[in-house]
């Protein structure tokens, strides 16, 4: 991603398009890795601007110390089932 000029710290990434000379349509190029980003929406053409990729976090955002370096700013309660 760094070699292709994509900002790896970005939470949302817009797709890049290039014309396919054989099919004569706009085709998406250099998609971000599916292990880090989730595709959302769709584009009918390169000008639709609806499709984007959102960064995927495996845990709740409150537990991610890169986003929230201190304890969660939200009220949280331990719940017991039963």
C-alpha positions in Angstrom: 0.0 0.0 0.0 2.8 2.4 0.8 4.4 1.8 -2.6 1.2 2.6 -4.4 0.8 5.9 -2.4 -2.1 4.9 -0.2 -2.2 6.4 3.3 -2.1 3.4 5.6 -3.3 5.4 8.6 -6.6 6.4 6.9 -9.8 4.9 8.3 -11.7 5.4 5.0 -10.1 4.9 1.6 -11.8 5.6 -1.8 -11.2 3.2 -4.7 -9.0 4.1 -7.6 -10.1 3.4 -11.2 -8.3 2.9 -14.5 -9.6 2.3 -18.0 -9.4 -1.3 -19.1 -8.3 -1.0 -22.8 -9.6 -4.5 -23.8 -13.1 -4.0 -22.2 -13.2 -0.2 -22.6 -14.7 0.2 -19.1 -13.4 1.7 -15.8 -11.9 -1.0 -13.6 -10.9 -0.7 -10.0 -7.1 -1.0 -9.4 -5.0 -1.4 -6.3 -7.7 -2.3 -3.8 -6.6 -2.3 -0.1 -6.0 -5.7 1.6 -9.2 -7.5 2.7 -7.5 -8.4 6.0 -7.5 -4.7 7.0 -10.4 -3.1 5.1 -14.0 -3.9 4.4 -15.6 -2.8 1.1 -18.8 -0.8 1.5 -21.2 0.4 -1.2 -20.8 0.2 -4.9 -20.0 2.4 -7.8 -21.8 2.4 -11.1 -18.9 4.2 -12.7 -15.8 6.1 -11.5 -17.9 9.3 -10.8 -20.5 7.7 -8.5 -18.3 8.1 -5.4 -20.4 5.7 -3.3 -18.0 2.9 -2.8 -15.3 3.1 -0.1 -13.2 0.9 2.2 -13.4 1.2 5.9 -10.6 0.0 8.3 -11.6 -3.2 10.2 -10.8 -3.5 13.9 -11.0 -6.9 15.6 -12.0 -5.6 19.0 -14.3 -2.8 20.2 -12.9 0.7 19.5 -12.8 1.5 23.2 -10.3 -1.3 23.8 -8.0 -0.2 21.0 -5.1 1.8 22.5 -4.1 3.3 19.2 -7.5 5.1 19.0 -8.2 5.7 22.7 -4.8 5.9 24.5 -6.6 6.3 27.9 -9.4 4.4 29.5 -12.7 4.4 27.6 -14.6 7.8 27.7 -17.9 5.8 27.6 -19.9 4.5 30.5 -19.3 0.7 30.7 -20.8 -1.9 33.0 -20.0 -5.5 33.6 -23.1 -7.5 32.9 -23.9 -11.0 34.2 -26.2 -13.3 32.4 -28.5 -15.5 34.4 
